[in-house]
Amino acid sequence: MSESGLVDIFLNECSEILTNLESDLVTLEERSDDEEIINRIFRYFHTLKGSSGIAGYTVIYEFTHDLETLFDKVRSGELEINKEITDLLLDSLDYIKMELFTQSEGDDLEGTRGKITSKIKKYLGSEPGIKEAQGSDFLNSVGAFKSVGKGERYYSIKALFREDIFNNGIDPLMIIEDLSSLGEIVSISVDVTKIPDFDRLDPEKCFLSWSILLRTEQDESKIRDVFLFVYDDNDIDIENVTEKYLHADDSQYVSEKKLGEILLEKGILTENQLEELVELQKEKKFRLGDIVVEKGLASQKQIDEALFEQEKIKKKIEINTVRVDSSKLDNLMNLLGEIVIGQAALHRIADELDEERSFRLKNSLYSLDRITREFQEQIMSIRMVPIGPTFEQFRRFVRDVSQSMGKEIKLRIEGGETELDKTVIEKIGDPLKHMIRNAIDHGIETSDERKRRGKPSHGIITLKAYHQEGNVYIDIIDDGRGLDVEKIKKKAIDLGLISSDEEVSKERIVSFIFHPGFSTAEKATELSGRGVGMDVVKTNIEQLRGSVDIKTKEGEGTLIRIKLPLTLAIIEGMLVRVGTSILIIPLLSVIETIQIKKEDYKTVEGKGEVILVRGEYISLIRLYELFGINSNNVNPWDGLIVIVESDGEKLGIMIDDLIGQQQIVIKSLDHYISESRAISGATILGDGRVALILDIHGMIEEIKGN
């Protein structure tokens, strides 16, 4: 691998580690006794140190060595995690980011590093930069051989490192210590035969090799991860030797005992029966299951079921991952889009052929359709990523901003495993950040104010994600003071958005906060209050074909709900004809297609045209008028009406004819073409024509605005 390639891998890995470290450090401040988080943080610091040494970032290597030593004191209980130490560690991460990812002046970086290092040294005292005794103390702590326990494996590891390994910032003893964190080192031996005579000995070179026997419940991939940065350039051999120890130590008893444990758990055998059967098994050398059936203690079916369960226990799923440039996924998705367009063209050609040829071609196309759909699902699943890491990035943000405002606020995360398209993930960060900032600044009260209201002193902001009806919903919830609806209404009147005597619903009043330049703040702060932001948030979300809704209760808090599509690439669409034009309605928005009677059509003052559908009046929109299309069909009762819905609001769309349903590849439009909120994009049909894709939510909003 080239040096530049190694550096790229290092920087990508560092970016992920630093993000995870920030989140874990803030969480640890709240849960200071969480050993899992403590060990994970230590592992992150150790990985940063090792990988920075390999990539040639000596300054980062030395700096992270001190951080690792400091956090080792936290891990051992010598230091208790508190705000001071958390601030110091977070400042350290900020410095590493500046060193790696910004173009800051060298003197500035050196000064920052010097200040932080001085603070770290205060906690470390006179402790040397490198723990010389750590290796020997650790090596003396290896365990003794025990019989193989349930789920345990034995690995023989031979490690012969390059002589210049120290130049890369790698300490073999730290690697061995990392191995011990995976389980227990049963035995370890050092080969010293390659150490040269004293007059030729170079203390900066490594002449040792190690042979290690590790007992662990982890699979081989986890062990390889420990040697991640040295595996290719050094002689590392990892062998699963569990079977050797099984056979060397009464293999039948050890391996079959698991079956006995399962039968015991199921209540098929008692402990006394199991002990007797094991002794009998040793004498006769028969399989335990056969003996149990022979004794009439269980049926063969019960034994088979237990063996099946045993096999499931033995099989550990090893997930192999590979990094892929996201642009390659985008290209793959574009190619899939072209395949879908080509399929549509073939279906159209099939319709134009004679009956026999059409039948044969369509039969072949049905198989192709199935394969293409499976192909699409696989690609879509590759593009889907969990939203959890995006949510976790806000832990540090909430901590810093709330402290700067003198407020106590905790971030709660729910549904971090919820997946959506990586493109959506990439674009949702800024809108979320703005809404969280608003919740901190305007929503959550100070501790004193909360106590007066009978609330806990600390406020809570909850980020929650979940799937529902083919969409992803993200809720931003705070337990603060809620929105002042009367104040918003007064501001709306002042801006001329509504008249003072106009009756307006609470929902519409609240929606005014998305109006450009709208702010009820009496003075602007560093965070907000300038009336810039929420309108941009709404615009950004709508560009993702999403919507945003607000519910609030004064004194109790506010919920902002974002609705997003799972993907921005391919949708199921309903093709409709208006005049000579073909338009696409997203199938997820469609409720039904109906024909109405003349008496079901009315014009209502203030609402425009409406139709009566099962006792409910629904607004009607004529697509030929909206898009300036020539159509001979002007009477609603002569054509078809597609009933659509978005966020609980229904709309009747008047069309001339319904063509069918198919997968649609969404193509974005230039801004000057797509100024109408009623259009979300376009697609290419099988005959090469371009069809506009309707944005139902945007259409409803546009009608409201008019």
Secondary structure, DSSP 8 states (H G I E B T S, - for coil): --HHHHHHHHHHHHHHHHHHHHHHHHHHHHSTT-HHHHHHHHHHHHHHHHHHHHTT-HHHHHHHHHHHHHHHHHHHTSS---HHHHHHHHHHHHHHHHHHHS---HHHHHHHHHHHHHHHHHHHTT--SS-HHHHHHHHTT--------TT-EEEEEEEE--TTGGGGT--HHHHHHHHHTTEEEEEEEEE-TT---GGG--TTS---EEEEEEEESS-HHHHHHHTTTTTTTSEEEEEE-HHHHHHHTTHHHHHHHHHHHHHHHTTSS-HHHHHHHHHHHHHH---HHHHHHHTTSS-HHHHHHHHHHHHHHH-----------HHHHHHHHHHHHHHHHHHHHHHHHHHHS-HHHHHHHHHHHHHHHHHHHHHHHHHHHHHEEESHHHHHTHHHHHHHHHHHTT--EEEEEE-TT-EEEHHHHHHHHHHHHHHHHHIIIIIS--HHHHHHTT--SSEEEEEEEEEETTEEEEEEEE-SS---HHHHHHHHHHTTSS-TT----HHHHHHGGGSTT----SS--SSS-SS-SHHHHHHHHHHTT-EEEEEEETTTEEEEEEEEES-SSEEEEEEEEETTEEEEEEGGGEEEEE---GGGEEEETTTEEEEEETTEEEEEEEHHHHTT---S---GGGSEEEEEEETTEEEEEEESEEEEEEEEE-B---TTT--STTEEEEEE-TTS-EEEEE-HHHHHHHHHH-
